[in-house]
């Protein structure tokens, strides 16, 4: 049976496009690096679409661009693969064939035989490049996805080699890419299968990696929870650190871990936990002075930076300790400083291997997380000890503190200091024993619960965020809620600090308003106008209704300023703003554009041009009539007595209708400004309409 080639092309296009869309959907939700493979499949579909249109579109599209698209698919597959394995991509090997295809096929548009030969060579090379990358990274590719990906690359390679062989010996004669024949059908069918295998293999590799990562993350979360439980139970620091080190070694066989804490002066490696390292080694490094070149841990503690020694026998930091390391059977050592929440170096967390070893990104993440967990253990242990030693002094400090402090267990308040009672306007007996959420505004209670859950899941200690608190005597007030996790009577609790920031919050809101509001007239300023104009254009584009924009410039404004001063001008602008707002609907926008210029946006004028224009002109005439009425301005004088000034003014108005083309706000303003300028030139106190059919002339409306 011979497969009809155009029909096969249609199948290839549909299969590639559907697979590409599916991978893009998966990538968007789970694996962002797969977007490259989705783009490659879309290019594959594009290439075969152009193949099928041979003779109906220019050759440069059906020949050159089609083959460039297919070649680019292989390049994008390669880019995606190297991103997956987190290795730098050899871009010259990936993209040079694409460039070569574009150039070579431009010269071979009239030679079908040589084009088939060249395509076979290029696509074979690109398949080999992908196979080579798979082989080089085989140890980092567990699961079945890598085998399917390899099968796909091999299928494409074999098809291309078969094509080359058939063309070389004359067993395959093809006059056009759309010719129907057995060899042609088998070739494209096998190519389709190969590409689909490539796609399926890539998807499976991502899914398998996600599953492995999820399993590892669950194990790590369980491990961290166990350590935090030990901390919460008040176990001695030595026991907690030992459990942590052994747990990491159990999760990652082959690693030998240690925690070394600095002495009180922060100058020597002191007490440590390293159950898997030889006792002789631990004894030798105990009390060692930290400094540059003092092994991995001594250097890391001194510099405060991570030190990665991949081969102890070759690294200068271990020059004085190579024999000790060799006797202890140690080949590599990576050391991460353990920092307190204040940034002080408390000690180091180190990972050793028996042989030289290069850390992967996952190893770096592990050592950072382990050092962070050790930091929590050390700090919490020391804080608990300090709290036990200074409970009385701490209580005195809390009682005299200038911010509200309370201890909350679960959701119950166990302690409240005098300042908190004063802030809440309640006695201590009315607060202690009550639910903390009772004093939080109902709209913020869900946020409070969510933040608690997040801290519990992440093992976080400190927190800071804003909440609204219900006070007895001052109503609702804004507070900054911050705190940390502590041990309270043998159980975990949160120590909360509440600072009244209502005044600051109100000031921030005022500043935000000023950023979008003209300070003199309280109208929207140019920034807010542009935002609203953009929204209006988008809305009217969807609805199909007309809207109008008026650009208004006051007449005789400068003489008033020159004669009576800027105070008179400011009072006029305020009065003009009020009259403009009274002339339009509440849904319309009146904004001060700058100086004595105002902009009005009229919305929802209907779908018919004539009635919409009539409506807009009527509003403009109403505005002009309002602004022409006499102004009575009470201008203050140097003596402190206001002087009444009578001012006769008018305005020049430019008007333009629009239906909404987001992104053309500036053009719309320019058109209205041009119409306003013509109104000025015509003798002022006039309205001019910009007509779209005459870009050089604004239409006239005589008032």
Secondary structure, DSSP 8 states (H G I E B T S, - for coil): ----HHHHHHHHHHHHHHHHHHHHHHHHHT-GGGHHHHHHHHHHHHHHHHHHTBTTB-HIIIIIIHHHHHHHHHHHHHHHHHHHTT----HHHHHHHHHHHHHHHHH-TT-HHHHHHHHHHHHHHHHHHHHHHHHHTGGG--SSHHHHHHHHHHHHHHHHHHHHHHHHHTS---SSTT---HHHHHHHHHHHHHHHHHHHHHHHHHHHHHHHHHHHHHHHHHHHHHHHHHHHTT--HHHHHHHHHHHHHHHSTT-EEEEEEE-TTSSBEEEEE-TTS-HHHHHHHTT-B--TTSHHHHHHHHHSS-EEES-GGG-GGGTTTHHHHHHTT--EEEEEEEE-TTS-EEEEEEEEESS-----HHHHHHHHHHHHHHHHHHHHHHHHHHHHHSHHHHHHHHHT-SSEEEEEETTEEEEE-HHHHHHHTS-GGGTTTSBGGGGB-TTTHHHHHHHHHHHHHHT---EEEEEEEEETTTEEEEEEEEEEEEEETTEEEEEEEEEE-HHHHHHHHHHHHHHHB-TTT-SB-HHHHHHHHHHHHHHHHHH---EEEEEEEEESHHHHHHHH-HHHHHHHHHHHHHHHHHHS-TTSEEEEEETTEEEEEE----S-HHHHHHHHHHHHHHHHHHHHS-EEEEEE-TTS-EEEEEE--EEEEEEEEE---TT-HHHHHHHHHHHHHHHHHTTSS-EEEE-TT-TT-EEEE--
